[in-house]
Amino acid sequence: MSAIDVLSPGVLTTVQDRGRPGLAHLGVPPSGAVDAPSLERGNRLVGNDRAAAALEATLIGPRLRFRGAALVAISAPGRDERAFAVSAGDELEVGRLEYGARGYVCVRGGIDVAPVLGSRSTDLLSGLGPAPLRAGDVLALGPEPHATPEPLARRDVDVEPVLHFHPGPRDDWFAPDAIEALVGTEWRVSPDSNRVGVRLEGPALRRVRTDELLSEGVVTGALQVPPSGLPILLLNDHPTTGGYPVLAVVTSDDLPVAGQLRPGDRVSFRR
């Protein structure tokens, strides 16, 4: 069994697979890759199971040294996505991502860390799963898979992301023009964003009810609005309950786009 030495972790690199869906009733966030299609593409490129664990790099990726020969792919918007071979002693520096916030370093065999509640994913909110990568970490690789690597066509980059949503469930807590304000604004992604949620900067969305909302279940893609009036788009490591009213919920198909939003990006919403 081969392994990888972490020479530098980059800005934030975590182990991610498809996460822990279906455990919200236990207070467990879904976690997992925020851009699941990119994880799947990278795994297909190296012949892994599509849900195999990989490294999710944020903005600037890690520098790694391989202890043995391996087949590797980096899946991210705008990159030349292809599998390439490395030899024992080779180093890989992922570097700065040109587009999007996150890229996936997939290695044939997958990252072999101990699963927790059926997943190898790092959850930044609850602390479940392995800690974010640090220099000096050693990552084991799983056994050789049976599948054959697949070549894939290059992806186009969406330079003007649009997120589609369904209003509610608490849109009645807001002024009648709140949905129109959400749609009519080009929102800016705040630097204070992470895998828990994307904070958005723009005009405050006005509430008509100011009383306290009892905590209730929330889902990935929910647009919570705190007292500031500035929405927070919940991502994979979000808490399973919340006390801020949810104005709208982004469709599941657009969640990978939301997961690639980086600080300073502009994003629009469409009903």
N, C-alpha and C positions, 0 to 999 in steps of 0.2 A: 504494500500500500504506500503510495507516494504522499507527499505533503508540500505545503507552501509556507515559506517564511514571510512574515509581514515586516518589511523594512520601514515603511511609512504608511499610516492609515489614510492619508488625505484629509479632507475636511471632516467628513463623517462617512464611514463605510460600515455597513451592517450585513449580517447574513439574513437572507430572505428567501422564503419559498412562497407557497400560496396562502400561508397564514393559518389562522384558527377561526374560521367562520362558524357560526352556529352556537357560540358559547356566551352570547351576550347575557343570557339569563343567569349566568354565573359571574357576571361582571368582568368577563375577559374580552378585551378588544379584538377585532379581527386580525390586526397586524398584516404581515405579508407584504409582497412587493406592491408599491403604490402604482406602478405601471406594469400590470400583470402581462399584457401582450409583449412588452419588451423582454421580460423574463422568459416567456415562452419561446420567443424567437431565438434568444441566445442559447437556450437549451436544445432547440431543434438543430441549430447550427453545429453543435458538438455531439449530437446523438444521444442526449440525456432524455429521461422522462421530462415532459413539459413542465412539471411542477418541482423539479429537483432544486435543491438549495443552491443559491449563487450569492455573489457579493453585490450589494446595492451601494454604489458610490454616489456621493452627493457633491456636485459642482466641480470638485477636484478629486480625482480618484487616487487609489493607493499605489505604492510601489512594492512589488512582490518578487520573491526569488523562488524558483521551482527546484525542488530537490530531485525530481525525476522528470522524464519526458511526459508531456501532456498536450492535449488539444484544447485550445482556448478560443473563446469568442467574446467580443465586447459589443453588447446590444444597447444602442442609444440612438435617439433621433439625430439624423444628419451624419452619422458615422458610416464608414464603409464596413458593413456588417458581414464578416466572413470568418470562418474558422482558420486558425493558424497553429502550427506546431511549435512547441518550445522544447528545449533539451535541458537535461540536468544542469543546474547552475545558471541558467538564463534568468535575466531580470526583466520584468514587465513594469513600465511606468505608464499608468493610464492617463495621467495628466488632466488638464482642464477640459471640461465638456463644452463643446462649441454651441450646442443647442440643448435646451431642456435642463432640468435640475438634476436628473438621475440617469445613470447608466449601470448596466448589469454585466459583471465579469463572470462568465459561465465557463466552467472547466469540466471536461468529460469525466464522469463519475460523480460530480456534484460535491459540494462542501459537506463533509461528514462530521457534524456536531451532534450532540445528544438531543433528540427531540423532546420538547416539553408540550404536553397536551396535544400531541400529534403533529407538531410543527417544529421546524428548526429556526423559525423567524425570531429576530430580535424585536422586542416590543419596548419602545422607549418610555412609554407611559407606565406600564405595570412592572417593567424589569424582567419579564419572562424571556426566556431564550438567552443566547450568548450575549455578552457585553459587546458594544461597538468595538471594532478593531483597534488595537494598539500596537505600536512598534514592539517587536519581539514575540508577538503571537505566532503560533504554529497551527496551520489549518490542515487537517487530514482530508484526503479525498476518498470518495466512496469507491466501490468496486466497479469494474468495467461494465458498462451497460451493453445491452444486446442490440440496440437500435443503431442504424447507420446515420451519420451526419447528413443534414439536408442543406443544400444551397438555397438561399432565399433572395428574392428581388429586393432592390434598394427601396427604402421608404421615402416618401415625400415629407417635408417638414412643414407643419402648419404654423406660419409665422404670426398669424392673428387668431389666437385661440378663442373659440366661442363655446360656452357651456350651456347646454339645454337643461331646463328644470321644470319641475311640477310645483305649483304654489302649495303652500300649507306645510304642516297641518295647523300652524298658528298664525296664518296671514291675517286673521281677524283681529289680532292684537296690534296691527299696524294701521297707519293712515291709509285711506283709499288709494293714494298715489304711490305707495311704497313699491309695489310690483313694477309700476311704470318707471320709477326712479332706478330700480335694480336693472331693468332692461335698457334704460336710456343713458346709462353711465358707462364709460370706459374705466374700469377699476384698475388700480395699481396694486401689485403684490408687495406687501410689507416685508422688510428684512426679518421681522419677528415672526417667521413662519417655519414650520417643520413638519415632521410626519404626523403630528397630532392634528394640526390644522393650518390652513392658509389664511392669514389675516389680510384683509383687503382695505385699501385706502381710497376714500372718495367722499361723497356727501353722506351725512348721517341719515339713516332710514328712520323716519319718525314713528314712534309708537303712540297709540291712542289709549292703551292700558298701561298703567305704571305699577300695578300691584305685582306681587311676587308670584311666579309660576312654580308650582311644585315640580320637583325633579321628575322627568319622564324619559323613556327610552329614546335614544337618538341613533341614527344610522350614518354610515359613511356617505358623504355627499350632502349632509344637512348643512344649511346656511343658518347658523345660530347668530342672533343679534344681541350682543350685550348692551348695557345702558349707554355706551358711547354711540350706538347707532351704526357702528361699522361692522359689517358681517364677517364671520369666521367660517370658512368652508372646511368641514371636518374631513380629515384623511384617515388612513388605516389604523393609526394608534390612538384614535379618539376614545374618550371615556364612553361607557355604554349608556350612561344617563346624563342629563344636563338640565339646568334650571333656567337657561335663556330660551326665549321663544324662537322657534324655527320658522322663518318666513317661507322657505322653499327648500326643495331637495333636488340636487343635480342628478341627472339620469346616470344609471350604471355605465352606459356605453361611454360617457364622457369623463369618468373618473380617472382613466389613464392620462388624459389631457391635463386634468387638474393636478395630478401627481408630478407632472413635468414643469409646472409653473415655478419660475425662479424669481428671487427678489428683483423688483423693478419692472417685471413683465406687466404688460397690459392685457386685460382679459374682459370679455363682454359676455352677457347672459342673454339667452333667448328662451321665451316661454314655449 
